[in-house]
Amino acid sequence: MGWRRVGGGGGVGVFQEAVTLPDQLEQAENYIKKLRSNLEQMKQKKERLLSSEENQDFSYYSNLKKGETSEVDFPKIEIYEKGSVLEVILITRMNYQFIFSETIRILHEEGVEVVNASFSVFDGIVFHTIHSKVGEVGMDNAIRTTRISERLKNFVYGSRLVIIRM
């Protein structure tokens, strides 16, 4: 083994010990093993979270994963509030896209600033996430959030609304 110059233009550089090919392969193998181990740990954590009895409000995610979507009522809406941040999660089937547009309209009517909206589709089910800002933190926000929640609940016919204050 020897030393080799790494980087540095204009005569400036750092010298590091050259690594042999077998050593590089061993390092790569160890790195891949570490990634596989991390992936397996994340899969186990996901399974724990999806099946956790503490997360009964989210049991429909487990049903979706198992393909038991017939037990899940759609559309479904949930609202999470933390200070001035309001997150709306809307779950619909593909043919209920108008509900997303109406949800955005209601938020705008209530003076809520929509910061970001995204969606993903899984097996014909659309998961919408709307990140928004209600205003300054205070008692008025709790009243506004309740009013917004009621409007959304009335719009999303018969859905179960979950409000979680963090």
DSSP file (Angstrom, degrees, kcal/mol; ACC not computed):
  #  RESIDUE AA STRUCTURE BP1 BP2  ACC     N-H-->O    O-->H-N    N-H-->O    O-->H-N    TCO  KAPPA ALPHA  PHI   PSI    X-CA   Y-CA   Z-CA
    1    1 A M              0   0    0      0, 0.0     2,-0.2     0, 0.0    18,-0.1   0.000 360.0 360.0 360.0 156.1    0.0    0.0    0.0
    2    2 A G        -     0   0    0     16,-0.1    16,-3.0    14,-0.1     2,-0.4  -0.751 360.0 -84.9-144.2-168.6    1.0    3.6   -0.5
    3    3 A W  E     -A   17   0A   0     14,-0.2     2,-0.3    -2,-0.2    14,-0.2  -0.839  35.6-169.8-108.6 146.6   -0.2    7.1   -0.3
    4    4 A R  E     -A   16   0A   0     12,-2.5    12,-2.3    -2,-0.4     2,-0.4  -0.971  24.8-114.4-135.5 153.5   -2.2    8.9   -3.0
    5    5 A R  E     -A   15   0A   0     -2,-0.3     2,-0.5    10,-0.2    10,-0.2  -0.699  29.4-160.0 -88.1 133.7   -3.2   12.5   -3.4
    6    6 A V  E     -A   14   0A   0      8,-3.4     8,-2.0    -2,-0.4    -2,-0.0  -0.962  44.2 -40.6-119.9 127.9   -6.9   13.2   -3.3
    7    7 A G  S    S+     0   0    0     -2,-0.5     7,-0.1     6,-0.2     0, 0.0   0.073  71.0 121.6  62.0-167.8   -8.7   16.3   -4.7
    8    8 A G        -     0   0    0      5,-0.2     3,-0.4     2,-0.0     2,-0.2   0.866  42.2-146.0  78.4 105.1   -7.4   19.8   -4.5
    9    9 A G  S >  S+     0   0    0      1,-0.2     3,-1.1     2,-0.1    -1,-0.0  -0.544  77.2  40.1 -90.1 164.6   -6.8   21.9   -7.6
   10   10 A G  T 3  S-     0   0    0      1,-0.2    -1,-0.2    -2,-0.2     3,-0.1   0.795 134.9 -57.3  69.9  28.5   -4.0   24.4   -7.7
   11   11 A G  T 3  S+     0   0    0     -3,-0.4     2,-0.4     1,-0.3    -1,-0.2   0.410 108.8 117.1  86.5  -3.8   -1.4   22.3   -5.9
   12   12 A V    <   +     0   0    0     -3,-1.1     2,-0.3     2,-0.0    -1,-0.3  -0.836  35.9 139.3 -99.2 134.8   -3.5   21.9   -2.7
   13   13 A G        -     0   0    0     -2,-0.4     2,-0.4    -3,-0.1    -6,-0.2  -0.982  45.5-117.0-163.2 170.8   -4.5   18.3   -1.9
   14   14 A V  E     -A    6   0A   0     -8,-2.0    -8,-3.4    -2,-0.3     2,-0.5  -0.943  24.0-141.9-117.5 138.1   -5.0   15.8    0.9
   15   15 A F  E     +A    5   0A   0     -2,-0.4     2,-0.3   -10,-0.2   -10,-0.2  -0.858  24.4 172.7-102.0 134.4   -3.0   12.6    1.0
   16   16 A Q  E     -A    4   0A   0    -12,-2.3   -12,-2.5    -2,-0.5     2,-0.2  -0.957  40.4 -91.6-136.6 158.1   -4.7    9.4    2.2
   17   17 A E  E     -A    3   0A   0     -2,-0.3   -14,-0.2   -14,-0.2     2,-0.1  -0.484  45.5-116.8 -69.9 132.5   -3.7    5.8    2.3
   18   18 A A        -     0   0    0    -16,-3.0     2,-0.4    -2,-0.2   -16,-0.1  -0.466  25.7-139.1 -69.9 139.6   -4.6    3.9   -0.8
   19   19 A V        -     0   0    0     -2,-0.1    -1,-0.1   -18,-0.1     2,-0.0  -0.860  15.6-124.3-104.8 133.6   -7.1    1.1   -0.3
   20   20 A T     >  -     0   0    0     -2,-0.4     4,-2.3     1,-0.1     5,-0.2  -0.303  24.8-109.7 -72.7 160.5   -6.6   -2.2   -2.1
   21   21 A L  H  > S+     0   0    0      1,-0.2     4,-2.6     2,-0.2     5,-0.2   0.908 118.5  51.8 -58.7 -45.9   -9.4   -3.6   -4.2
   22   22 A P  H  > S+     0   0    0      0, 0.0     4,-2.1     0, 0.0    -1,-0.2   0.895 110.8  49.4 -59.2 -37.4  -10.1   -6.5   -1.8
   23   23 A D  H  > S+     0   0    0      2,-0.2     4,-2.4     1,-0.2    -2,-0.2   0.900 110.2  50.3 -67.2 -39.4  -10.4   -4.0    1.1
   24   24 A Q  H  X S+     0   0    0     -4,-2.3     4,-2.5     2,-0.2    -1,-0.2   0.911 110.7  49.6 -63.0 -42.3  -12.8   -1.8   -1.0
   25   25 A L  H  X S+     0   0    0     -4,-2.6     4,-2.5     2,-0.2    -2,-0.2   0.895 110.5  50.1 -63.9 -39.9  -14.9   -4.9   -1.8
   26   26 A E  H  X S+     0   0    0     -4,-2.1     4,-2.5    -5,-0.2    -2,-0.2   0.911 110.7  49.5 -65.0 -41.6  -15.0   -5.8    1.9
   27   27 A Q  H  X S+     0   0    0     -4,-2.4     4,-2.2     2,-0.2    -2,-0.2   0.912 111.9  48.6 -62.6 -42.1  -16.1   -2.2    2.8
   28   28 A A  H  X S+     0   0    0     -4,-2.5     4,-2.4     2,-0.2    -2,-0.2   0.912 110.9  50.6 -63.9 -42.3  -18.8   -2.3    0.2
   29   29 A E  H  X S+     0   0    0     -4,-2.5     4,-2.3     1,-0.2    -2,-0.2   0.918 111.1  48.1 -62.0 -44.2  -20.0   -5.7    1.4
   30   30 A N  H  X S+     0   0    0     -4,-2.5     4,-2.2     1,-0.2    -1,-0.2   0.887 111.0  51.6 -63.7 -38.8  -20.2   -4.4    5.0
   31   31 A Y  H  X S+     0   0    0     -4,-2.2     4,-2.3     2,-0.2    -2,-0.2   0.915 109.9  48.5 -64.0 -44.0  -22.0   -1.3    3.9
   32   32 A I  H  X S+     0   0    0     -4,-2.4     4,-2.5     2,-0.2    -2,-0.2   0.902 110.5  51.5 -63.2 -41.8  -24.6   -3.4    2.0
   33   33 A K  H  X S+     0   0    0     -4,-2.3     4,-2.3     1,-0.2    -1,-0.2   0.905 109.8  50.1 -61.1 -41.1  -25.1   -5.6    5.0
   34   34 A K  H  X S+     0   0    0     -4,-2.2     4,-2.5     2,-0.2    -2,-0.2   0.913 110.5  49.3 -64.0 -42.8  -25.7   -2.5    7.2
   35   35 A L  H  X S+     0   0    0     -4,-2.3     4,-2.6     2,-0.2    -2,-0.2   0.913 111.0  49.7 -62.8 -42.9  -28.2   -1.2    4.7
   36   36 A R  H  X S+     0   0    0     -4,-2.5     4,-2.5     2,-0.2    -2,-0.2   0.908 111.0  49.7 -62.0 -42.0  -30.1   -4.5    4.6
   37   37 A S  H  X S+     0   0    0     -4,-2.3     4,-2.3     2,-0.2    -2,-0.2   0.925 111.7  48.2 -62.9 -44.7  -30.1   -4.6    8.4
   38   38 A N  H  X S+     0   0    0     -4,-2.5     4,-2.3     1,-0.2    -2,-0.2   0.906 111.3  51.1 -61.7 -41.8  -31.5   -1.1    8.6
   39   39 A L  H  X S+     0   0    0     -4,-2.6     4,-2.4     1,-0.2    -2,-0.2   0.916 109.8  49.3 -62.0 -44.0  -34.1   -1.9    6.0
   40   40 A E  H  X S+     0   0    0     -4,-2.5     4,-2.3     1,-0.2    -1,-0.2   0.903 110.6  50.5 -63.4 -41.1  -35.2   -5.0    8.0
   41   41 A Q  H  X S+     0   0    0     -4,-2.3     4,-2.3     1,-0.2    -1,-0.2   0.900 110.6  49.5 -63.0 -40.5  -35.5   -2.9   11.2
   42   42 A M  H  X S+     0   0    0     -4,-2.3     4,-2.5     2,-0.2    -2,-0.2   0.888 109.5  51.5 -66.4 -38.7  -37.6   -0.3    9.4
   43   43 A K  H  X S+     0   0    0     -4,-2.4     4,-2.4     2,-0.2    -2,-0.2   0.915 110.9  48.1 -63.1 -42.5  -39.9   -3.0    8.0
   44   44 A Q  H  X S+     0   0    0     -4,-2.3     4,-2.4     2,-0.2    -2,-0.2   0.905 111.6  49.8 -64.6 -41.1  -40.4   -4.4   11.5
   45   45 A K  H  X S+     0   0    0     -4,-2.3     4,-2.6     2,-0.2    -2,-0.2   0.912 110.0  51.1 -63.2 -42.1  -41.1   -1.0   12.9
   46   46 A K  H  X S+     0   0    0     -4,-2.5     4,-2.7     2,-0.2     5,-0.2   0.927 110.3  49.0 -60.2 -46.0  -43.6   -0.3   10.1
   47   47 A E  H  X S+     0   0    0     -4,-2.4     4,-2.0     1,-0.2    -1,-0.2   0.913 111.3  50.0 -60.6 -43.2  -45.4   -3.6   10.9
   48   48 A R  H  X S+     0   0    0     -4,-2.4     4,-0.9     1,-0.2    -2,-0.2   0.927 113.2  46.0 -60.5 -45.2  -45.4   -2.8   14.6
   49   49 A L  H  < S+     0   0    0     -4,-2.6     3,-0.4     1,-0.2    -2,-0.2   0.892 112.8  49.3 -66.8 -39.7  -46.9    0.7   13.9
   50   50 A L  H  < S+     0   0    0     -4,-2.7    12,-0.3     1,-0.2    -1,-0.2   0.831 119.0  38.0 -69.5 -31.1  -49.5   -0.6   11.5
   51   51 A S  H  < S+     0   0    0     -4,-2.0    -1,-0.2    -5,-0.2    -2,-0.2   0.458  86.8 125.2 -99.7  -0.6  -50.7   -3.4   13.8
   52   52 A S    ><  -     0   0    0     -4,-0.9     3,-1.1    -3,-0.4    -3,-0.0  -0.330  57.4-144.6 -63.2 134.1  -50.4   -1.4   17.1
   53   53 A E  G >  S+     0   0    0      1,-0.3     3,-0.8     2,-0.1    -1,-0.2   0.716  98.6  68.4 -71.4 -18.9  -53.6   -1.2   19.1
   54   54 A E  G 3  S+     0   0    0      1,-0.3     3,-0.3     2,-0.1    -1,-0.3   0.728  96.0  56.4 -69.2 -20.0  -52.7    2.3   20.1
   55   55 A N  G X   +     0   0    0     -3,-1.1     3,-1.7     1,-0.2    -1,-0.3  -0.268  61.8 138.3-106.7  45.3  -53.3    3.3   16.5
   56   56 A Q  G X   +     0   0    0     -3,-0.8     3,-1.8     1,-0.3     4,-0.2   0.834  68.2  63.4 -59.8 -32.8  -56.9    2.1   16.1
   57   57 A D  G 3  S+     0   0    0     -3,-0.3    -1,-0.3     1,-0.3     3,-0.3   0.737 107.3  44.4 -63.5 -20.0  -57.8    5.3   14.2
   58   58 A F  G X> S+     0   0    0     -3,-1.7     3,-1.7     1,-0.2     4,-0.7   0.135  75.3 113.8-109.9  19.0  -55.3    4.1   11.5
   59   59 A S  H <>  +     0   0    0     -3,-1.8     4,-1.9     1,-0.3     3,-0.3   0.745  65.2  72.2 -64.2 -21.3  -56.4    0.5   11.4
   60   60 A Y  H 3> S+     0   0    0     -3,-0.3     4,-2.5     1,-0.2    -1,-0.3   0.788  88.4  62.1 -65.4 -24.7  -57.6    1.0    7.8
   61   61 A Y  H <> S+     0   0    0     -3,-1.7     4,-2.2     2,-0.2    -1,-0.2   0.921 104.4  47.6 -63.3 -41.5  -54.0    1.3    6.7
   62   62 A S  H  X S+     0   0    0     -4,-0.7     4,-2.0    -3,-0.3    -2,-0.2   0.918 111.0  51.1 -63.5 -42.5  -53.5   -2.3    7.9
   63   63 A N  H  X>S+     0   0    0     -4,-1.9     5,-3.1     1,-0.2     4,-0.6   0.901 109.6  50.6 -61.5 -40.5  -56.7   -3.3    6.0
   64   64 A L  H ><5S+     0   0    0     -4,-2.5     3,-1.0     1,-0.2    -1,-0.2   0.915 108.7  51.6 -62.6 -41.9  -55.4   -1.7    2.9
   65   65 A K  H 3<5S+     0   0    0     -4,-2.2    -1,-0.2     1,-0.3    -2,-0.2   0.869 112.1  46.2 -63.8 -35.9  -52.1   -3.5    3.2
   66   66 A K  H 3<5S-     0   0    0     -4,-2.0    -1,-0.3    -5,-0.1    -2,-0.2   0.500 117.6-112.5 -84.7  -3.8  -53.9   -6.8    3.5
   67   67 A G  T <<5S+     0   0    0     -3,-1.0     2,-0.7    -4,-0.6     3,-0.3   0.662  77.8 131.3  82.6  15.9  -56.2   -6.0    0.6
   68   68 A E    > < +     0   0    0     -5,-3.1     3,-1.1    -6,-0.2     4,-0.2  -0.357  16.1 139.3 -97.0  53.3  -59.3   -5.7    2.9
   69   69 A T  G >   +     0   0    0     -2,-0.7     3,-1.2     1,-0.2    -1,-0.2   0.659  53.6  77.4 -74.4 -14.5  -60.5   -2.4    1.5
   70   70 A S  G 3  S+     0   0    0     -3,-0.3    -1,-0.2     1,-0.3    -2,-0.1   0.775  91.2  55.2 -67.3 -23.0  -64.2   -3.5    1.5
   71   71 A E  G <  S+     0   0    0     -3,-1.1     2,-0.5   -11,-0.1    -1,-0.3   0.608  91.2  91.3 -81.9 -11.5  -64.3   -2.9    5.2
   72   72 A V  S <  S-     0   0    0     -3,-1.2     2,-0.4    -4,-0.2     4,-0.0  -0.723  71.2-140.5 -92.4 128.6  -63.1    0.7    4.8
   73   73 A D        -     0   0    0     -2,-0.5    -2,-0.1     2,-0.0    -3,-0.0  -0.718  29.5-119.6 -86.4 134.1  -65.6    3.5    4.4
   74   74 A F  S    S+     0   0    0     -2,-0.4    18,-0.1    85,-0.0     2,-0.1  -0.926  80.8  39.5-122.6 150.2  -64.7    6.2    2.0
   75   75 A P  S    S+     0   0    0      0, 0.0     2,-0.4     0, 0.0    17,-0.2   0.647  71.5 178.4 -75.9 166.3  -64.2    9.1    1.9
   76   76 A K  E     -B   91   0B   0     15,-2.4    15,-3.2    -2,-0.1     2,-0.4  -0.995   6.5-170.7-135.0 139.2  -62.3    9.6    5.2
   77   77 A I  E     -Bc  90 161B   0     83,-0.5    85,-0.6    -2,-0.4     2,-0.3  -0.992   4.7-179.2-134.9 141.1  -60.9   12.8    6.6
   78   78 A E  E     -Bc  89 162B   0     11,-2.4    11,-2.8    -2,-0.4     2,-0.4  -0.986  10.4-156.0-136.3 146.6  -58.6   13.5    9.5
   79   79 A I  E     -Bc  88 163B   0     83,-2.6    85,-1.5    -2,-0.3     2,-0.4  -0.989   4.5-168.7-128.0 130.9  -57.3   16.8   10.9
   80   80 A Y  E     -Bc  87 164B   0      7,-2.9     7,-3.1    -2,-0.4     2,-0.4  -0.968   8.0-167.8-117.3 132.0  -54.2   17.2   12.9
   81   81 A E  E     +Bc  86 165B   0     83,-2.0    85,-1.8    -2,-0.4     2,-0.3  -0.970  15.9 167.7-123.6 134.0  -53.5   20.5   14.6
   82   82 A K  E >   -B   85   0B   0      3,-2.4     3,-2.1    -2,-0.4     2,-0.3  -0.826  68.6 -57.1-143.0 103.2  -50.3   21.7   16.2
   83   83 A G  T 3  S-     0   0    0     -2,-0.3    55,-0.1     1,-0.3    -1,-0.1  -0.482 121.6 -15.0  64.7-123.2  -50.2   25.4   17.1
   84   84 A S  T 3  S+     0   0    0     -2,-0.3    50,-3.3    -3,-0.1    51,-0.5   0.441 117.1  98.8 -92.3   0.2  -50.8   27.3   13.9
   85   85 A V  E <   -BD  82 133B   0     -3,-2.1    -3,-2.4    48,-0.2     2,-0.5  -0.749  51.2-172.3 -93.3 132.9  -50.2   24.3   11.6
   86   86 A L  E     -BD  81 132B   0     46,-2.6    46,-2.4    -2,-0.4     2,-0.5  -0.990   2.9-168.9-125.9 125.1  -53.2   22.3   10.3
   87   87 A E  E     -BD  80 131B   0     -7,-3.1    -7,-2.9    -2,-0.5     2,-0.5  -0.966   3.1-166.1-116.7 126.1  -52.7   19.1    8.4
   88   88 A V  E     -BD  79 130B   0     42,-2.6    42,-2.9    -2,-0.5     2,-0.5  -0.945   1.3-165.6-112.5 126.2  -55.7   17.6    6.6
   89   89 A I  E     -BD  78 129B   0    -11,-2.8   -11,-2.4    -2,-0.5     2,-0.5  -0.961   8.1-174.5-112.6 123.1  -55.5   14.0    5.4
   90   90 A L  E     -BD  77 128B   0     38,-2.3    38,-3.5    -2,-0.5     2,-0.5  -0.972   5.3-168.4-121.2 125.4  -58.2   13.0    3.0
   91   91 A I  E     +BD  76 127B   0    -15,-3.2   -15,-2.4    -2,-0.5     2,-0.3  -0.964  21.7 151.9-119.2 121.3  -58.6    9.4    1.8
   92   92 A T  E     - D   0 126B   0     34,-2.4    34,-3.4    -2,-0.5     2,-0.2  -0.838  44.1-102.7-136.6 171.3  -60.9    8.8   -1.2
   93   93 A R  E >   - D   0 125B   0     -2,-0.3     3,-1.8    32,-0.2    32,-0.2  -0.515  48.7 -96.9 -87.4 169.1  -61.5    6.4   -4.0
   94   94 A M  G >  S+     0   0    0     30,-1.4     3,-0.7     1,-0.3    31,-0.1   0.823 121.6  57.0 -58.7 -33.9  -60.4    7.5   -7.5
   95   95 A N  G 3  S+     0   0    0      1,-0.2    -1,-0.3     2,-0.1     3,-0.2   0.295  94.5  68.4 -86.0  12.5  -63.9    8.7   -8.5
   96   96 A Y  G X   +     0   0    0     -3,-1.8     3,-1.6     1,-0.1     4,-0.5  -0.073  55.3 126.8-116.5  32.4  -64.2   11.1   -5.6
   97   97 A Q  T X>  +     0   0    0     -3,-0.7     4,-1.3     1,-0.3     3,-0.9   0.776  62.2  70.5 -63.8 -26.5  -61.6   13.7   -6.7
   98   98 A F  H 3> S+     0   0    0      1,-0.2     4,-2.4     2,-0.2    -1,-0.3   0.783  87.4  66.8 -61.4 -24.8  -64.1   16.6   -6.3
   99   99 A I  H <> S+     0   0    0     -3,-1.6     4,-2.2     1,-0.2    -1,-0.2   0.885  97.9  52.1 -64.7 -37.7  -63.9   16.1   -2.6
  100  100 A F  H <> S+     0   0    0     -3,-0.9     4,-2.3    -4,-0.5    -1,-0.2   0.949 110.3  47.6 -61.4 -48.8  -60.2   17.3   -2.6
  101  101 A S  H  X S+     0   0    0     -4,-1.3     4,-2.2     1,-0.2    -2,-0.2   0.903 112.8  48.5 -60.2 -42.3  -61.1   20.4   -4.6
  102  102 A E  H  X S+     0   0    0     -4,-2.4     4,-2.6     2,-0.2    -1,-0.2   0.873 108.5  54.2 -67.6 -36.7  -64.0   21.2   -2.2
  103  103 A T  H  X S+     0   0    0     -4,-2.2     4,-2.2     2,-0.2    -2,-0.2   0.923 109.6  47.6 -62.0 -44.6  -61.8   20.7    0.8
  104  104 A I  H  X S+     0   0    0     -4,-2.3     4,-2.4     2,-0.2    -2,-0.2   0.911 111.1  52.0 -61.8 -42.5  -59.3   23.2   -0.6
  105  105 A R  H  X S+     0   0    0     -4,-2.2     4,-2.6     1,-0.2    -2,-0.2   0.918 109.3  49.2 -60.8 -44.7  -62.1   25.6   -1.3
  106  106 A I  H  X S+     0   0    0     -4,-2.6     4,-1.8     2,-0.2    -1,-0.2   0.917 110.3  51.0 -62.0 -43.4  -63.4   25.3    2.3
  107  107 A L  H  <>S+     0   0    0     -4,-2.2     5,-2.6     1,-0.2    -1,-0.2   0.921 111.5  47.7 -60.9 -43.7  -60.0   25.9    3.7
  108  108 A H  H ><5S+     0   0    0     -4,-2.4     3,-1.7     1,-0.2    -2,-0.2   0.906 108.8  53.9 -64.4 -41.2  -59.5   29.0    1.6
  109  109 A E  H 3<5S+     0   0    0     -4,-2.6    -1,-0.2     1,-0.3    -2,-0.2   0.850 106.9  52.8 -60.1 -33.5  -63.0   30.3    2.6
  110  110 A E  T 3<5S-     0   0    0     -4,-1.8    -1,-0.3    -5,-0.2    -2,-0.2   0.411 120.8-110.1 -83.8   2.8  -61.9   30.0    6.2
  111  111 A G  T < 5 +     0   0    0     -3,-1.7     2,-0.4     1,-0.3    -3,-0.2   0.690  65.6 151.9  79.2  18.3  -58.8   32.0    5.6
  112  112 A V      < -     0   0    0     -5,-2.6     2,-0.7    -6,-0.2    -1,-0.3  -0.674  43.8-132.3 -84.4 134.7  -56.4   29.1    5.9
  113  113 A E  E     -E  133   0B   0     20,-2.6    20,-2.6    -2,-0.4     2,-0.7  -0.786  14.6-144.8 -88.9 113.6  -53.2   29.4    4.0
  114  114 A V  E     +E  132   0B   0     -2,-0.7    18,-0.3    18,-0.2     3,-0.1  -0.699  21.7 177.1 -79.6 117.0  -52.5   26.1    2.1
  115  115 A V  E     -     0   0B   0     16,-2.2     2,-0.3    -2,-0.7    17,-0.2   0.851  63.9  -4.5 -89.0 -40.2  -48.8   25.7    2.2
  116  116 A N  E     -E  131   0B   0     15,-2.1    15,-3.3     2,-0.0     2,-0.4  -0.988  55.0-170.7-156.1 143.7  -48.5   22.3    0.4
  117  117 A A  E     +E  130   0B   0     -2,-0.3     2,-0.3    13,-0.2    13,-0.2  -0.996  16.6 163.6-138.2 134.3  -50.8   19.7   -1.0
  118  118 A S  E     -E  129   0B   0     11,-2.6    11,-2.9    -2,-0.4     2,-0.3  -0.923  12.9-164.9-142.7 167.6  -49.8   16.2   -2.2
  119  119 A F  E     -E  128   0B   0     -2,-0.3     2,-0.3     9,-0.2     9,-0.2  -0.986   5.7-165.6-150.2 159.1  -51.3   12.9   -3.0
  120  120 A S  E     -E  127   0B   0      7,-1.6     7,-3.2    -2,-0.3     2,-0.4  -0.983  16.2-138.5-143.3 153.0  -50.4    9.3   -3.7
  121  121 A V  E     +E  126   0B   0     -2,-0.3     2,-0.4     5,-0.2     5,-0.2  -0.935  19.3 176.2-117.5 132.7  -52.5    6.5   -5.1
  122  122 A F  E >  S-E  125   0B   0      3,-2.8     3,-1.8    -2,-0.4    -2,-0.0  -0.952  71.8 -26.2-137.0 115.3  -52.5    2.9   -3.8
  123  123 A D  T 3  S-     0   0    0     -2,-0.4     3,-0.1     1,-0.3    -1,-0.0   0.866 126.8 -45.6  52.3  44.7  -54.8    0.3   -5.3
  124  124 A G  T 3  S+     0   0    0      1,-0.2   -30,-1.4   -31,-0.1     2,-0.4   0.524 116.1 114.6  80.2   5.2  -57.4    2.7   -6.5
  125  125 A I  E <   -DE  93 122B   0     -3,-1.8    -3,-2.8   -32,-0.2     2,-0.5  -0.928  55.6-147.2-112.4 133.0  -57.4    4.7   -3.2
  126  126 A V  E     -DE  92 121B   0    -34,-3.4   -34,-2.4    -2,-0.4     2,-0.7  -0.872   5.0-160.8-106.0 126.7  -56.1    8.3   -3.1
  127  127 A F  E     -DE  91 120B   0     -7,-3.2    -7,-1.6    -2,-0.5     2,-0.4  -0.922  12.4-170.4-105.7 110.2  -54.3    9.6   -0.1
  128  128 A H  E     -DE  90 119B   0    -38,-3.5   -38,-2.3    -2,-0.7     2,-0.4  -0.839   4.5-168.6-100.8 137.7  -54.3   13.5   -0.1
  129  129 A T  E     -DE  89 118B   0    -11,-2.9   -11,-2.6    -2,-0.4     2,-0.5  -0.993   1.4-171.0-126.4 125.8  -52.3   15.4    2.4
  130  130 A I  E     -DE  88 117B   0    -42,-2.9   -42,-2.6    -2,-0.4     2,-0.5  -0.964   4.0-164.4-120.1 117.1  -52.8   19.1    2.8
  131  131 A H  E     +DE  87 116B   0    -15,-3.3   -16,-2.2    -2,-0.5   -15,-2.1  -0.871  24.1 160.7 -99.5 129.7  -50.4   21.2    5.0
  132  132 A S  E     -DE  86 114B   0    -46,-2.4   -46,-2.6    -2,-0.5     2,-0.5  -0.917  36.9-126.6-145.7 169.9  -51.7   24.6    5.9
  133  133 A K  E     -DE  85 113B   0    -20,-2.6   -20,-2.6    -2,-0.3   -48,-0.2  -0.985  11.4-170.9-124.5 126.5  -51.3   27.4    8.3
  134  134 A V        -     0   0    0    -50,-3.3     2,-0.3    -2,-0.5    -1,-0.1   0.880  50.0 -98.1 -83.9 -41.2  -54.2   28.8   10.3
  135  135 A G        -     0   0    0    -51,-0.5    -1,-0.3   -22,-0.1     3,-0.1  -0.985  69.6  -7.6 153.4-155.9  -52.6   31.9   11.8
  136  136 A E  S    S-     0   0    0     -2,-0.3     5,-0.2     1,-0.1     2,-0.2  -0.373  78.2 -97.7 -71.1 151.3  -51.0   32.9   15.0
  137  137 A V  S    S+     0   0    0      3,-0.1     2,-0.3     4,-0.1    -1,-0.1  -0.483  74.2  97.3 -69.9 135.7  -51.2   30.5   18.0
  138  138 A G  S >> S-     0   0    0     -2,-0.2     4,-1.0   -55,-0.1     3,-0.7  -0.962  85.9 -65.0 167.1-178.9  -53.9   31.3   20.4
  139  139 A M  H 3> S+     0   0    0     -2,-0.3     4,-1.7     1,-0.2     3,-0.3   0.843 122.2  63.0 -62.1 -35.2  -57.5   30.6   21.6
  140  140 A D  H 3> S+     0   0    0      1,-0.2     4,-2.9     2,-0.2    -1,-0.2   0.855  97.5  57.6 -60.0 -34.4  -58.9   31.8   18.3
  141  141 A N  H <> S+     0   0    0     -3,-0.7     4,-3.3     2,-0.2    -1,-0.2   0.896 103.3  52.0 -63.9 -39.7  -57.1   29.0   16.4
  142  142 A A  H  X S+     0   0    0     -4,-1.0     4,-2.0    -3,-0.3    -1,-0.2   0.909 112.6  45.9 -62.8 -40.8  -58.9   26.4   18.5
  143  143 A I  H  X S+     0   0    0     -4,-1.7     4,-2.3     2,-0.2    -2,-0.2   0.927 114.8  47.2 -67.1 -44.9  -62.2   27.9   17.7
  144  144 A R  H  X S+     0   0    0     -4,-2.9     4,-3.1     2,-0.2     5,-0.2   0.923 111.0  51.6 -62.0 -44.2  -61.3   28.3   14.0
  145  145 A T  H  X S+     0   0    0     -4,-3.3     4,-2.7     1,-0.2    -1,-0.2   0.902 110.2  49.3 -61.1 -40.8  -60.1   24.7   13.8
  146  146 A T  H  X S+     0   0    0     -4,-2.0     4,-2.3    -5,-0.2    -1,-0.2   0.927 112.8  46.9 -63.3 -44.4  -63.3   23.5   15.4
  147  147 A R  H  X S+     0   0    0     -4,-2.3     4,-2.3     2,-0.2    -2,-0.2   0.926 113.8  47.7 -63.2 -45.1  -65.4   25.5   12.9
  148  148 A I  H  X S+     0   0    0     -4,-3.1     4,-2.6     1,-0.2     5,-0.2   0.919 111.3  51.7 -61.4 -43.8  -63.2   24.2   10.0
  149  149 A S  H  X S+     0   0    0     -4,-2.7     4,-2.6    -5,-0.2    -1,-0.2   0.904 109.3  49.6 -60.4 -42.5  -63.5   20.7   11.2
  150  150 A E  H  X S+     0   0    0     -4,-2.3     4,-2.7     2,-0.2    -1,-0.2   0.912 110.8  49.4 -64.4 -42.3  -67.3   20.9   11.4
  151  151 A R  H  X S+     0   0    0     -4,-2.3     4,-2.0     2,-0.2    -2,-0.2   0.934 113.8  45.5 -61.9 -45.1  -67.6   22.3    7.9
  152  152 A L  H  X S+     0   0    0     -4,-2.6     4,-3.1     2,-0.2    -2,-0.2   0.896 112.4  51.8 -65.5 -39.0  -65.3   19.6    6.5
  153  153 A K  H  < S+     0   0    0     -4,-2.6     6,-0.4    -5,-0.2     5,-0.3   0.916 109.9  48.9 -63.2 -43.1  -67.2   16.9    8.5
  154  154 A N  H  < S+     0   0    0     -4,-2.7    -1,-0.2     1,-0.2    -2,-0.2   0.857 114.2  46.9 -65.2 -33.9  -70.5   18.2    7.1
  155  155 A F  H  < S+     0   0    0     -4,-2.0     2,-1.8     1,-0.2    -2,-0.2   0.945 102.4  62.6 -72.7 -47.8  -69.2   18.2    3.6
  156  156 A V  S >< S-     0   0    0     -4,-3.1     3,-2.4    -5,-0.1    -1,-0.2  -0.605 103.3-125.0 -82.1  87.9  -67.6   14.7    3.8
  157  157 A Y  T 3  S-     0   0    0     -2,-1.8    -3,-0.1     1,-0.3    -2,-0.1  -0.011  73.4 -21.5 -45.3 114.0  -70.9   12.9    4.3
  158  158 A G  T 3  S+     0   0    0     -5,-0.3    -1,-0.3     1,-0.2     2,-0.1   0.569  92.2 149.0  67.6  10.4  -70.9   10.8    7.4
  159  159 A S    <   -     0   0    0     -3,-2.4     2,-0.6    -6,-0.4    -1,-0.2  -0.436  53.1-112.0 -77.2 156.3  -67.2   10.4    7.6
  160  160 A R        -     0   0    0     -2,-0.1   -83,-0.5     2,-0.0     2,-0.5  -0.769  31.3-151.0 -86.9 120.8  -65.6   10.0   11.0
  161  161 A L  E     -c   77   0B   0     -2,-0.6     2,-0.5   -85,-0.1   -83,-0.2  -0.817   8.9-165.4 -98.9 130.1  -63.5   13.1   11.8
  162  162 A V  E     -c   78   0B   0    -85,-0.6   -83,-2.6    -2,-0.5     2,-0.5  -0.966   2.3-169.5-116.8 122.9  -60.5   12.7   14.1
  163  163 A I  E     -c   79   0B   0     -2,-0.5     2,-0.5   -85,-0.2   -83,-0.2  -0.959   4.7-173.8-111.9 123.7  -58.9   15.8   15.6
  164  164 A I  E     -c   80   0B   0    -85,-1.5   -83,-2.0    -2,-0.5     2,-0.6  -0.969   9.5-158.5-120.1 119.2  -55.6   15.2   17.3
  165  165 A R  E      c   81   0B   0     -2,-0.5   -83,-0.2   -85,-0.2    -2,-0.0  -0.859 360.0 360.0 -96.6 125.2  -54.0   18.0   19.2
  166  166 A M              0   0    0    -85,-1.8   -84,-0.1    -2,-0.6    -1,-0.1   0.424 360.0 360.0-100.9 360.0  -50.2   17.5   19.6
